[in-house]
């Protein structure tokens, strides 16, 4: 069942990216909703397959004090806030330029909440790693300095963006720490892949949002890495 959901998600994503790059924004917004719903559908079917099918030798063992359904629910909340952020940001091309930064900040808030849920789930599964905090701080400083060098026009989105950078790279660090502790089980490997794809996607998004970069390859790669991130996380549920 998960395979069918994944196929649906990939078809919707391909259609969305095509119309987005063609600047057919009304059609793209409609298809973006389907593409984002695709990773919700994927985790839903992954939960069903995980419960009804035993993946011999591939299930990641949870700590005794952590319930399977609790972890799944927390990951689901993260994906739902990603969906809400997608829908919110989809309105950006249709609104006047003076509202651009407010829309971006709203999207950052939705995604930040989603990453907090992801981080919370990772902390339920593994031990807290100080490296995650260090990585978050280092990358936040790099992005802050880079924004000055590249002359990003961030406006009111400046500090929310820096905080979001800290949050997402803290998640990357924690995902890697969990992966190392579990010898990169299938579950932790998929979550690591998702976290890394998220970081790549958001780094690519910065010049698009704050420099007005319209390069189709950058926009396309940003969208592919973002949806890959969400789908990797959704698929990881099969192996938890």
N, CA and C of each residue as an Amber inpcrd file, in Angstrom:
protein
   720
   0.8190000  -1.2080000   0.0000000   0.0000000   0.0000000   0.0000000
   0.8580000   1.2660000   0.0000000   1.9700000   1.2090000   0.7300000
   2.8640000   2.3690000   0.7850000   3.4000000   2.7090000  -0.6000000
   3.6550000   1.6780000  -1.3970000   4.1830000   1.8960000  -2.7470000
   3.2030000   2.7130000  -3.5870000   1.9140000   2.4240000  -3.4750000
   0.9170000   3.1720000  -4.2360000   0.8790000   4.6410000  -3.8140000
   0.9760000   4.8770000  -2.5120000   0.9940000   6.2520000  -2.0030000
   2.2280000   6.9840000  -2.5070000   3.3570000   6.2890000  -2.5350000
   4.6050000   6.8890000  -3.0090000   4.5140000   7.2430000  -4.4950000
   3.9310000   6.3480000  -5.2800000   3.7530000   6.6240000  -6.7040000
   2.8690000   7.8470000  -6.9060000   1.7730000   7.9200000  -6.1420000
   0.8790000   9.0790000  -6.2120000   1.6440000  10.3580000  -5.8860000
   2.4410000  10.3150000  -4.8140000   3.2040000  11.4940000  -4.3790000
   4.1860000  11.9360000  -5.4610000   4.8710000  10.9810000  -6.0850000
   5.8720000  11.3220000  -7.1020000   5.2250000  11.8730000  -8.3720000
   4.0820000  11.3120000  -8.7600000   3.3730000  11.8250000  -9.9350000
   2.8630000  13.2430000  -9.6930000   2.3090000  13.4600000  -8.4870000
   1.8210000  14.7980000  -8.1410000   2.9720000  15.7870000  -8.0860000
   4.1060000  15.3400000  -7.5310000   5.2770000  16.2100000  -7.4390000
   5.7930000  16.5940000  -8.8200000   5.8990000  15.6020000  -9.7040000
   6.3800000  15.8880000 -11.0500000   5.4830000  16.8820000 -11.7790000
   4.1720000  16.7160000 -11.6240000   3.2200000  17.6300000 -12.2660000
   3.3290000  19.0270000 -11.6800000   3.4500000  19.0870000 -10.3500000
   3.5690000  20.3860000  -9.6780000   4.8160000  21.1340000 -10.1260000
   5.9580000  20.4530000 -10.1380000   7.2140000  21.1050000 -10.5360000
   7.1320000  21.6010000 -11.9790000   6.5240000  20.8110000 -12.8530000
   6.3920000  21.2120000 -14.2620000   5.6410000  22.5360000 -14.3830000
   4.4810000  22.6340000 -13.7380000   3.6740000  23.8530000 -13.8560000
   4.2710000  25.0150000 -13.0500000   4.9790000  24.6990000 -11.9700000
   5.6470000  25.7520000 -11.2040000   6.7390000  26.4060000 -12.0410000
   7.5250000  25.6170000 -12.7240000   8.5900000  26.1520000 -13.5630000
   8.0490000  26.8510000 -14.8020000   6.8570000  26.4500000 -15.2160000
   6.1930000  27.1310000 -16.3270000   5.4790000  28.4050000 -15.8800000
   5.5150000  28.6710000 -14.5660000   4.8830000  29.8420000 -13.9590000
   3.3640000  29.8560000 -14.1380000   2.7900000  28.6660000 -14.2070000
   1.3340000  28.5210000 -14.2140000   0.9020000  28.3470000 -12.7580000
   0.9120000  29.4740000 -12.0210000   0.8460000  29.4050000 -10.5690000
  -0.4760000  28.8730000 -10.0200000  -1.5970000  29.1770000 -10.6510000
  -2.8770000  28.6810000 -10.1520000  -2.9430000  27.1560000 -10.2250000
  -2.5040000  26.6170000 -11.3670000  -2.4640000  25.1520000 -11.5090000
  -1.4340000  24.5730000 -10.5540000  -0.2870000  25.2600000 -10.4100000
   0.7860000  24.7780000  -9.5410000   0.3390000  24.7070000  -8.0840000
  -0.4210000  25.7140000  -7.6320000  -0.9100000  25.7140000  -6.2490000
  -1.8070000  24.5070000  -6.0090000  -2.6890000  24.2460000  -6.9560000
  -3.5990000  23.1010000  -6.8550000  -2.8000000  21.8030000  -6.7610000
  -1.8140000  21.6490000  -7.6430000  -1.0160000  20.4270000  -7.6630000
  -0.0750000  20.3290000  -6.4670000   0.3600000  21.4810000  -5.9450000
   1.2270000  21.4690000  -4.7710000   0.4980000  20.8710000  -3.5770000
  -0.7990000  21.1690000  -3.4800000  -1.5920000  20.5700000  -2.4130000
  -1.5890000  19.0550000  -2.5100000  -1.7150000  18.5270000  -3.7340000
  -1.6840000  17.0800000  -3.9240000  -0.2960000  16.5130000  -3.6270000
   0.7480000  17.2270000  -4.0730000   2.1180000  16.7630000  -3.8330000
   2.4160000  16.6950000  -2.3370000   1.9720000  17.7150000  -1.6010000
   2.2070000  17.7430000  -0.1570000   1.3340000  16.7130000   0.5680000
   0.1060000  16.5500000   0.0790000  -0.7450000  15.5120000   0.6500000
  -0.1440000  14.1330000   0.4200000   0.6770000  14.0320000  -0.6290000
   1.3110000  12.7560000  -0.9420000   2.1580000  12.2190000   0.1900000
   2.9080000  13.1100000   0.8940000   3.7330000  12.5660000   1.9850000
   2.8880000  12.2600000   3.2230000   1.7110000  12.9020000   3.3570000
   0.7940000  12.5300000   4.4340000   0.1950000  11.1630000   4.1330000
  -0.1920000  10.9550000   2.8800000  -0.7380000   9.6680000   2.4540000
   0.3030000   8.5620000   2.6160000   1.5490000   8.8880000   2.3000000
   2.6230000   7.9000000   2.4070000   2.8250000   7.4420000   3.8410000
   2.8460000   8.3820000   4.7840000   3.0370000   7.9630000   6.1760000
   1.8130000   7.1920000   6.6760000   0.6180000   7.5700000   6.1810000
  -0.5780000   6.8450000   6.5860000  -0.5300000   5.3890000   6.1820000
  -0.1800000   5.1390000   4.9220000  -0.0890000   3.7590000   4.4510000
   1.1210000   3.0460000   5.0500000   2.1950000   3.8060000   5.3250000
   3.3690000   3.2080000   5.9690000   3.0120000   2.6990000   7.3580000
   2.1910000   3.4380000   8.0700000   1.7510000   3.0050000   9.3990000
   0.9610000   1.7010000   9.2890000   0.0380000   1.6480000   8.3140000
  -0.7640000   0.4320000   8.1250000   0.1350000  -0.7520000   7.7840000
   1.0670000  -0.5430000   6.8460000   1.9710000  -1.6260000   6.4550000
   2.8930000  -2.0270000   7.5900000   3.3200000  -1.0450000   8.3780000
   4.2070000  -1.3410000   9.5110000   3.4970000  -2.1970000  10.5430000
   2.2260000  -1.9130000  10.7750000   1.4720000  -2.6520000  11.7920000
   1.0930000  -4.0470000  11.3160000   0.7440000  -4.1470000  10.0330000
   0.2330000  -5.4240000   9.5210000   1.3080000  -6.3440000   8.9540000
   2.5070000  -5.8230000   8.7280000   3.5770000  -6.6210000   8.1260000
   4.8250000  -6.5550000   8.9930000   5.4540000  -7.6740000   9.2000000
   6.6920000  -7.6940000   9.9680000   7.8780000  -7.6850000   9.0130000
   8.7040000  -6.6410000   9.1060000   9.8960000  -6.5340000   8.2700000
  11.0510000  -7.2300000   8.9940000  11.2410000  -8.4880000   8.6800000
  12.1830000  -9.3310000   9.4120000  13.5940000  -8.7530000   9.4060000
  14.1100000  -8.4810000  10.6260000  15.4820000  -8.0240000  10.7710000
  15.7090000  -6.5680000  10.4560000  14.6590000  -5.8150000  10.1170000
  14.8650000  -4.4300000   9.6960000  14.2110000  -3.4180000  10.6290000
  13.4930000  -3.8720000  11.6400000  12.7880000  -2.9570000  12.5350000
  13.7590000  -2.3350000  13.5350000  13.7010000  -1.0090000  13.6580000
  14.5230000  -0.3000000  14.6290000  13.9030000  -0.4660000  16.0060000
  14.6910000  -0.9100000  16.9550000  14.1870000  -1.1600000  18.3110000
  14.1060000   0.1470000  19.0890000  12.9130000   0.4540000  19.5810000
  12.7090000   1.6720000  20.3570000  13.0850000   1.4460000  21.8170000
  13.4580000   2.4980000  22.5320000  13.6850000   2.3710000  23.9790000
  12.4240000   1.8580000  24.6630000  12.5780000   1.1490000  25.7610000
  11.4440000   0.5060000  26.4410000  10.3790000   1.5040000  26.8700000
  10.7980000   2.7420000  27.1690000   9.8550000   3.7290000  27.6870000
   9.1460000   4.5170000  26.5840000   9.4220000   4.1950000  25.3340000
   8.8340000   4.9430000  24.2200000   7.8240000   4.0660000  23.4820000
   6.6200000   4.5800000  23.2960000   5.5930000   3.8430000  22.5840000
   5.6670000   4.0790000  21.0870000   5.4470000   3.0280000  20.3200000
   5.5060000   3.1050000  18.8680000   4.5340000   4.1530000  18.3250000
   3.2980000   4.1060000  18.7890000   2.2770000   5.0020000  18.2540000
   2.5450000   6.4640000  18.6380000   3.1640000   6.6730000  19.7810000
   3.5020000   8.0380000  20.1880000   4.5180000   8.6430000  19.2290000
   5.5420000   7.8680000  18.8990000   6.5780000   8.3450000  17.9790000
   5.9780000   8.6130000  16.5960000   5.1470000   7.6780000  16.1260000
   4.5060000   7.8500000  14.8250000   3.6610000   9.1200000  14.8090000
   2.9210000   9.3640000  15.8860000   2.0500000  10.5410000  15.9600000
   2.8670000  11.8300000  15.9140000   4.0050000  11.8490000  16.5940000
   4.8520000  13.0460000  16.6080000   5.4200000  13.3140000  15.2070000
   5.8630000  12.2560000  14.5290000   6.3300000  12.4220000  13.1540000
   5.1960000  12.9130000  12.2530000   3.9950000  12.3760000  12.4760000
   2.8390000  12.7990000  11.6790000   2.5620000  14.2870000  11.8640000
   2.6410000  14.7800000  13.0970000   2.4350000  16.2080000  13.3560000
   3.4600000  17.0420000  12.5840000   4.7060000  16.5680000  12.5380000
   5.7430000  17.2700000  11.7860000   5.3920000  17.3730000  10.3160000
   4.9030000  16.2850000   9.7450000   4.5230000  16.2790000   8.3350000
   3.3080000  17.1690000   8.0750000   2.3530000  17.1680000   8.9970000
   1.1570000  17.9910000   8.8320000   1.5140000  19.4710000   8.8150000
   2.4250000  19.8880000   9.7060000   2.8300000  21.2960000   9.7060000
   3.6320000  21.6360000   8.4530000   4.3190000  20.6560000   7.8830000
   4.9600000  20.8710000   6.5970000   3.9260000  21.1190000   5.5140000
   2.8530000  20.3320000   5.5290000   1.7580000  20.5200000   4.5800000
   1.1450000  21.9140000   4.7170000   0.9120000  22.3460000   5.9630000
   0.3380000  23.6710000   6.2020000   1.2780000  24.7770000   5.7130000
   2.5750000  24.5810000   5.9540000   3.5540000  25.5540000   5.4760000
   3.5820000  25.6300000   3.9620000   3.4580000  24.4750000   3.3020000
   3.4330000  24.4450000   1.8410000   2.2470000  25.2360000   1.2980000
   1.0770000  24.9930000   1.8810000  -0.1350000  25.6780000   1.4170000
  -0.0110000  27.1800000   1.6390000   0.5370000  27.5670000   2.7900000
   0.6790000  28.9880000   3.1140000   1.6260000  29.6810000   2.1340000
   2.7800000  29.0580000   1.8800000   3.7650000  29.6620000   0.9790000
   3.3200000  29.6380000  -0.4820000   2.3840000  28.7350000  -0.8040000
   1.8940000  28.6650000  -2.1780000   1.1630000  29.9370000  -2.5840000
   0.6950000  30.7010000  -1.5870000  -0.0160000  31.9420000  -1.8820000
   0.9280000  33.0750000  -2.2890000   2.2120000  32.8960000  -2.0390000
   3.1970000  33.9720000  -2.2400000   3.1760000  34.5840000  -3.6390000
   3.1690000  33.7980000  -4.7230000   3.2060000  34.4230000  -6.0560000
   1.9380000  35.2020000  -6.3990000   0.8610000  34.9380000  -5.6550000
  -0.4220000  35.5590000  -5.9870000  -0.6690000  36.8640000  -5.2440000
   0.1720000  37.1660000  -4.2620000  -0.0290000  38.3540000  -3.4440000
   0.9340000  39.4630000  -3.8490000   0.6570000  40.6670000  -3.4030000
   1.4980000  41.8150000  -3.7520000   2.8780000  41.6830000  -3.1100000
   3.9150000  42.2280000  -3.7550000   5.2930000  42.1090000  -3.2570000
   5.4910000  42.6470000  -1.8400000   4.6740000  43.6280000  -1.4170000
   4.8620000  44.1950000  -0.0860000   4.4960000  43.2140000   1.0300000
   3.7870000  42.1450000   0.6760000   3.4240000  41.1240000   1.6650000
   4.3630000  39.9160000   1.6240000   5.3650000  39.9910000   0.7570000
   6.2430000  38.8380000   0.5150000   6.9220000  38.3440000   1.7860000
   7.5630000  39.2450000   2.5220000   8.3180000  38.8330000   3.7040000
   7.4000000  38.3120000   4.8140000   6.1840000  38.8720000   4.9060000
   5.2320000  38.3790000   5.9080000   4.8160000  36.9390000   5.5930000
   4.6200000  36.6580000   4.3080000   4.2820000  35.3000000   3.8990000
   5.4320000  34.3460000   4.2270000   6.6540000  34.7880000   3.9510000
   7.8340000  33.9620000   4.2300000   7.9390000  33.6720000   5.7250000
   7.7370000  34.6900000   6.5630000   7.7990000  34.4940000   8.0160000
   6.7170000  33.5120000   8.4600000   5.5170000  33.6420000   7.8960000
   4.4500000  32.6990000   8.2290000   4.8320000  31.2780000   7.8730000
   5.4370000  31.0960000   6.7030000   5.8880000  29.7720000   6.3020000
   6.9690000  29.2410000   7.2210000   7.8880000  30.1170000   7.6140000
   8.9520000  29.7120000   8.5350000   8.3600000  29.2060000   9.8500000
   7.3330000  29.8860000  10.3350000   6.7020000  29.4860000  11.6010000
   6.1220000  28.0800000  11.4880000   5.3900000  27.8150000  10.4060000
   4.8130000  26.4770000  10.2140000   5.8960000  25.4090000  10.1520000
   6.9270000  25.6690000   9.3610000   7.9780000  24.6650000   9.2100000
   8.8070000  24.5100000  10.4900000   9.0020000  25.6060000  11.2120000
   9.7420000  25.5230000  12.4710000   9.0020000  24.6330000  13.4620000
   7.6830000  24.7750000  13.5240000   6.8840000  23.9150000  14.4080000
   7.0370000  22.4590000  13.9740000   7.0060000  22.2380000  12.6600000
   7.1930000  20.8800000  12.1530000   8.5320000  20.2980000  12.5510000
   9.5880000  21.0970000  12.4640000  10.9260000  20.6100000  12.8250000
  11.0600000  20.3880000  14.3350000  10.3420000  21.1550000  15.1110000
  10.3390000  20.9190000  16.5600000   9.7330000  19.5440000  16.8570000
   8.6670000  19.1970000  16.1470000   8.0830000  17.8590000  16.3100000
   9.0730000  16.7850000  15.8800000   9.7520000  16.9960000  14.7460000
  10.7490000  16.0160000  14.2990000  11.8590000  15.8650000  15.3410000
  12.3280000  16.9840000  15.8460000  13.4010000  16.9570000  16.8270000
  12.9450000  16.2450000  18.1010000  11.7190000  16.5290000  18.4980000
  11.1640000  15.8760000  19.6890000  11.1140000  14.3620000  19.4840000
  10.6820000  13.9260000  18.3020000  10.6310000  12.4950000  18.0000000
  12.0260000  11.8710000  18.0530000  13.0200000  12.5780000  17.5050000
  14.3900000  12.0700000  17.5140000  14.9410000  11.9520000  18.9220000
  14.5460000  12.8900000  19.7890000  15.0020000  12.8440000  21.1790000
  14.2950000  11.7450000  21.9660000  13.0950000  11.3790000  21.5350000
  12.3960000  10.2520000  22.1600000  13.0960000   8.9350000  21.8280000
  13.6630000   8.8850000  20.6360000  14.2610000   7.6440000  20.1360000
  15.7140000   7.4860000  20.5850000  16.4610000   8.5960000  20.6300000
  17.8810000   8.5260000  20.9690000  18.2610000   9.5240000  22.0430000
  19.5000000   9.4440000  22.4870000  20.0110000  10.3390000  23.5240000
  20.3670000  11.6990000  22.9350000  20.1330000  12.7340000  23.7260000
  20.4550000  14.0950000  23.2800000  21.9460000  14.2210000  22.9760000
  22.2570000  14.8800000  21.8380000  23.6430000  15.0760000  21.4240000
  23.9820000  16.5620000  21.4340000  25.0360000  16.9340000  22.1670000
  25.4830000  18.3210000  22.1910000  25.9980000  18.7650000  20.8260000
  26.4170000  17.7840000  20.0210000  26.9070000  18.1000000  18.6860000
  25.8050000  18.7510000  17.8560000  24.5620000  18.3450000  18.0960000
  23.4420000  18.9230000  17.3440000  23.3160000  20.4200000  17.6100000
  23.5180000  20.8230000  18.8610000  23.4500000  22.2400000  19.2220000
  24.6100000  23.0000000  18.5820000  25.7970000  22.4110000  18.6540000
  26.9850000  23.0470000  18.0680000  26.8090000  23.2290000  16.5600000
  26.3330000  22.1720000  15.8890000  26.1180000  22.2560000  14.4390000
  25.0850000  23.3320000  14.1130000  24.0100000  23.3840000  14.9060000
  22.9810000  24.3990000  14.6870000  23.5230000  25.8050000  14.8230000
  24.3180000  26.0370000  15.8590000  24.8880000  27.3610000  16.0960000
  25.8790000  27.7540000  15.0030000  26.7370000  26.8030000  14.6260000
  27.7390000  27.0800000  13.5960000  27.0670000  27.4480000  12.2760000
  26.0620000  26.6730000  11.8880000  25.3840000  26.9310000  10.6210000
  24.5620000  28.2190000  10.6600000  23.9970000  28.5320000  11.8310000
  23.2600000  29.7980000  11.9640000  24.1950000  30.9850000  11.7650000
  25.4100000  30.8930000  12.3260000  26.4010000  31.9640000  12.1650000
  26.8360000  32.0590000  10.6980000  27.0660000  30.8930000  10.0640000
  27.4890000  30.8790000   8.6620000  26.4260000  31.5120000   7.7680000
  25.1720000  31.1600000   8.0000000  24.0840000  31.7240000   7.1920000
  23.9480000  33.2250000   7.4470000  24.1010000  33.6320000   8.7110000
  24.0110000  35.0500000   9.0480000  25.0980000  35.8440000   8.3300000
  26.3390000  35.3580000   8.4010000  27.4450000  36.0410000   7.7410000
  27.3020000  35.9720000   6.2170000  26.8660000  34.8170000   5.7300000
  26.6810000  34.6560000   4.2960000  25.6190000  35.5870000   3.7410000
  24.5700000  35.8310000   4.5360000  23.5030000  36.7280000   4.0860000
  24.0210000  38.1510000   3.8980000  25.0140000  38.5410000   4.7070000
  25.6090000  39.8690000   4.5650000  26.5110000  39.9360000   3.3320000
  27.3160000  38.8950000   3.1500000  28.2290000  38.8540000   2.0040000
  27.4450000  38.8380000   0.6860000  26.3710000  38.0360000   0.6610000
  25.5740000  37.8910000  -0.5610000  24.4940000  38.9580000  -0.6900000
  24.4190000  39.8280000   0.3440000  23.4730000  40.9480000   0.3410000
  22.0210000  40.4900000   0.1740000  21.6540000  39.5240000   1.0040000
  20.2710000  39.0630000   1.0010000  19.3510000  40.1690000   1.4970000
  18.2200000  40.3230000   0.8570000  17.2010000  41.2700000   1.2910000
  16.1770000  40.5090000   2.1270000  16.4370000  40.4030000   3.4270000
  15.6410000  39.5360000   4.3030000  14.5450000  40.2930000   5.0570000
  14.7500000  41.5580000   5.3060000  13.7380000  42.3430000   6.0030000
  13.3470000  41.7300000   7.3370000  12.0320000  41.6620000   7.5980000
  11.5480000  41.1170000   8.8760000  11.7820000  39.6210000   8.9980000
  12.1790000  38.9660000   7.8990000  12.4180000  37.5190000   7.9320000
  13.8320000  37.1700000   8.4080000  14.6530000  38.1830000   8.6700000
  16.0600000  37.9570000   8.9870000  16.2420000  37.0510000  10.2120000
  15.7210000  37.4650000  11.3610000  15.9550000  36.6960000  12.5800000
  15.1560000  35.3900000  12.6240000  13.9080000  35.3610000  12.1130000
  13.2340000  34.0610000  12.0010000  14.0180000  33.0680000  11.1500000
  14.6550000  33.5740000  10.0720000  15.4420000  32.6980000   9.2050000
  16.6600000  32.1400000   9.9310000  17.3370000  32.9870000  10.7070000
  18.5180000  32.5400000  11.4540000  18.1200000  31.5030000  12.5060000
  17.0120000  31.7620000  13.1990000  16.5360000  30.7860000  14.1970000
  16.1560000  29.4750000  13.5170000  15.4890000  29.5670000  12.3810000
  15.0840000  28.3680000  11.6580000  16.3020000  27.5690000  11.2000000
  17.3500000  28.2810000  10.7780000  18.5930000  27.6140000  10.3860000
  19.1660000  26.8210000  11.5470000  19.1970000  27.4550000  12.7300000
  19.6750000  26.7550000  13.9310000  18.8510000  25.5080000  14.1810000
  17.5380000  25.6220000  14.0600000  16.6330000  24.5190000  14.3670000
  16.8180000  23.3520000  13.4040000  16.8920000  23.6570000  12.1090000
  16.9740000  22.5720000  11.1320000  18.3150000  21.8480000  11.2080000
  19.4050000  22.5990000  11.4640000  20.6950000  21.9150000  11.5470000
  20.8770000  21.2130000  12.8940000  20.1480000  21.6620000  13.8910000
  20.1190000  20.9020000  15.1430000  19.4350000  19.5570000  14.8990000
  18.3800000  19.5680000  14.0880000  17.7100000  18.3200000  13.7390000
  18.6340000  17.4080000  12.9380000  19.4010000  18.0010000  12.0170000
  20.3580000  17.2140000  11.2390000  21.3820000  16.5550000  12.1640000
  21.9110000  17.3440000  13.1020000  22.8990000  16.8160000  14.0370000
  22.3420000  15.6930000  14.8960000  21.1110000  15.8640000  15.3800000
  20.4950000  14.8270000  16.2170000  20.1920000  13.5790000  15.4040000
  19.7560000  13.7560000  14.1570000  19.4880000  12.6040000  13.2910000
  20.7750000  11.8160000  13.0280000  21.8710000  12.5270000  12.7940000
  23.1590000  11.8560000  12.5800000  23.6330000  11.1450000  13.8360000
  23.4400000  11.7860000  15.0020000  23.8280000  11.1650000  16.2710000
  23.0410000   9.8860000  16.5050000  21.7300000   9.9380000  16.2170000
  20.9040000   8.7310000  16.3580000  21.3570000   7.6520000  15.3940000
  21.7190000   8.0580000  14.1720000  22.1760000   7.0980000  13.1810000
  23.4610000   6.4090000  13.6030000  24.3980000   7.1820000  14.1230000
  25.6700000   6.6070000  14.5870000  25.4310000   5.6380000  15.7310000
  24.5680000   6.0240000  16.6800000  24.2840000   5.1720000  17.8370000
  23.6150000   3.8630000  17.4330000  22.8460000   3.8900000  16.3440000
  22.1210000   2.6940000  15.9020000  22.8070000   1.9950000  14.7340000
  24.0760000   2.3360000  14.4820000  24.8140000   1.7710000  13.3470000
  24.0500000   1.9710000  12.0410000  23.3880000   3.1100000  11.9560000
  22.6210000   3.4880000  10.7710000  21.6790000   2.3660000  10.3240000
  20.7350000   2.0720000  11.2130000  19.6610000   1.1540000  10.8680000
  18.8760000   1.7500000   9.7000000  18.0250000   0.9550000   9.0920000
  17.2320000   1.4570000   7.9670000  16.4280000   2.6800000   8.3730000
  15.8270000   2.6270000   9.5440000  15.0210000   3.7440000  10.0440000
  15.8640000   5.0080000  10.2100000  16.9640000   4.9160000  10.9410000
  17.7760000   6.1080000  11.1910000  18.4360000   6.6190000   9.9100000
  18.7450000   5.7170000   8.9870000  19.3380000   6.1390000   7.7080000
  18.3420000   6.9670000   6.8980000  17.0820000   6.5240000   6.8870000
  16.0560000   7.2710000   6.1550000  15.8080000   8.6350000   6.7950000
  15.7870000   8.6740000   8.1270000  15.5890000   9.9500000   8.8160000
  16.7730000  10.8810000   8.5650000  17.9880000  10.3390000   8.5920000
  19.1800000  11.1450000   8.2910000  19.1080000  11.7080000   6.8790000
  18.7210000  10.8600000   5.9390000  18.5960000  11.3130000   4.5570000
  17.5710000  12.4310000   4.4540000  16.4480000  12.2760000   5.1670000
  15.4270000  13.3090000   5.1720000  15.9280000  14.6140000   5.7530000
  16.6280000  14.5270000   6.8810000  17.1470000  15.7330000   7.5340000
  18.1560000  16.4560000   6.6480000  19.0370000  15.7000000   6.0140000
  20.0550000  16.3050000   5.1430000  19.3970000  16.9470000   3.9210000
  18.4090000  16.2580000   3.3450000  17.6900000  16.8270000   2.2060000
  16.9940000  18.1270000   2.5920000  16.4520000  18.1740000   3.8100000
  15.8260000  19.3980000   4.3070000  16.8300000  20.5450000   4.3250000
  18.0130000  20.2800000   4.8660000  19.0190000  21.3370000   4.9850000
  19.4640000  21.8270000   3.6170000  19.6430000  20.9030000   2.6680000
  20.0270000  21.2840000   1.3080000  18.9280000  22.1260000   0.6670000
  17.6830000  21.6790000   0.8400000  16.5400000  22.3990000   0.2730000
  16.4630000  23.8320000   0.7810000  16.6420000  23.9980000   2.0920000
  16.5220000  25.3420000   2.6620000  17.6970000  26.2360000   2.3010000
  18.8720000  25.6690000   2.1370000  20.0130000  26.4690000   1.6870000
  19.7950000  26.9550000   0.2550000  19.1730000  26.1150000  -0.5690000
  18.8590000  26.5160000  -1.9380000  17.7370000  27.5540000  -1.9800000
  16.8730000  27.5040000  -0.9710000  15.7290000  28.4120000  -0.9400000
  16.1470000  29.8530000  -0.6420000  17.2390000  30.0260000   0.0990000
  17.6730000  31.3690000   0.5020000  17.8770000  32.3110000  -0.6850000
  18.6590000  31.9390000  -1.7080000  18.8140000  32.8690000  -2.8410000
  17.5230000  33.0640000  -3.6330000  16.6310000  32.0720000  -3.5970000
  15.3520000  32.2140000  -4.2990000  14.4940000  33.2710000  -3.6190000
  14.4240000  33.2120000  -2.2900000  13.5810000  34.1320000  -1.5300000
  14.2230000  35.5040000  -1.3240000  15.5280000  35.5210000  -1.0850000
  16.1690000  36.7660000  -0.6390000  17.0430000  37.4410000  -1.6840000
  17.2020000  36.7970000  -2.8470000  17.9090000  37.4460000  -3.9540000
  17.0640000  37.4940000  -5.2310000  15.9020000  36.8570000  -5.1550000
  15.0410000  36.8210000  -6.3350000  15.5950000  35.9540000  -7.4450000
  16.4020000  34.9390000  -7.0710000  16.9940000  34.0520000  -8.0690000
  15.8910000  33.2300000  -8.7450000  15.7940000  33.3260000 -10.0680000
  14.7440000  32.6290000 -10.8110000  15.2850000  31.4650000 -11.6440000
  16.5250000  31.0560000 -11.3430000  17.1220000  29.9500000 -12.0830000
  16.2700000  28.6840000 -11.9100000  15.8100000  28.1160000 -13.0310000
  14.8970000  26.9760000 -12.9730000  15.5460000  25.7470000 -12.3430000
  16.8610000  25.5940000 -12.5520000  17.5460000  24.4350000 -11.9780000
  17.5850000  24.5240000 -10.4570000  17.8240000  25.7220000  -9.9380000
  17.8590000  25.9030000  -8.4870000  16.4700000  25.7030000  -7.8920000
  15.4570000  26.2830000  -8.5390000  14.0820000  26.1210000  -8.0530000
  13.6640000  24.6530000  -8.0920000  13.9670000  23.9930000  -9.2090000
  13.6230000  22.5780000  -9.3340000  14.3270000  21.7170000  -8.3050000
  15.6210000  21.9630000  -8.0940000  16.3890000  21.1820000  -7.1230000
  15.9010000  21.4460000  -5.6990000  15.5200000  22.6960000  -5.4290000
  14.9520000  23.0220000  -4.1200000  13.6890000  22.2100000  -3.8500000
  12.8130000  22.1290000  -4.8340000  11.5520000  21.4010000  -4.6640000
  11.7950000  19.8970000  -4.5410000  12.6910000  19.3630000  -5.3680000
  12.9790000  17.9250000  -5.3260000  13.5670000  17.5240000  -3.9790000
  14.5300000  18.2950000  -3.4770000  15.1550000  17.9400000  -2.1950000
  14.1700000  18.0930000  -1.0290000  13.2930000  19.0960000  -1.1120000
  12.3020000  19.2750000  -0.0400000  11.3390000  18.0940000   0.0260000
  10.7650000  17.7320000  -1.1110000   9.8000000  16.6250000  -1.0940000
  10.4860000  15.2910000  -0.8250000  11.7280000  15.1430000  -1.2640000
  12.4910000  13.9370000  -0.9220000  12.6500000  13.8360000   0.5930000
  12.9140000  14.9760000   1.2430000  13.0690000  14.9950000   2.6940000
  11.8060000  14.5000000   3.3890000  10.6690000  15.0370000   2.9980000
   9.4100000  14.6500000   3.6340000   9.0750000  13.1840000   3.3530000
   9.3450000  12.7280000   2.1500000   9.0330000  11.3400000   1.8040000
   9.9670000  10.3590000   2.5120000  11.2440000  10.7150000   2.6620000
  12.1630000   9.8540000   3.4100000  11.6790000   9.6860000   4.8490000
  11.2570000  10.7860000   5.4630000  10.7700000  10.7200000   6.8350000
   9.4960000   9.8850000   6.9200000   8.5950000  10.0910000   5.9750000
   7.3460000   9.3160000   5.9670000   7.6350000   7.8260000   5.7910000
   8.5590000   7.4850000   4.8980000   8.8750000   6.0720000   4.6350000
   9.6130000   5.4260000   5.8070000  10.3120000   6.2260000   6.6070000
  11.0660000   5.6750000   7.7310000  10.1580000   4.9440000   8.7130000
   8.8780000   5.3190000   8.7370000   7.9390000   4.7030000   9.6710000
   7.8070000   3.2030000   9.4170000   8.0480000   2.7770000   8.1850000
   8.0020000   1.3500000   7.8790000   8.9700000   0.5330000   8.7280000
  10.0490000   1.1820000   9.1720000  11.1380000   0.4440000   9.8160000
  11.3560000   0.8270000  11.2720000  10.3900000   1.5170000  11.8640000
  10.5660000   1.9190000  13.2630000   9.9670000   0.8640000  14.1970000
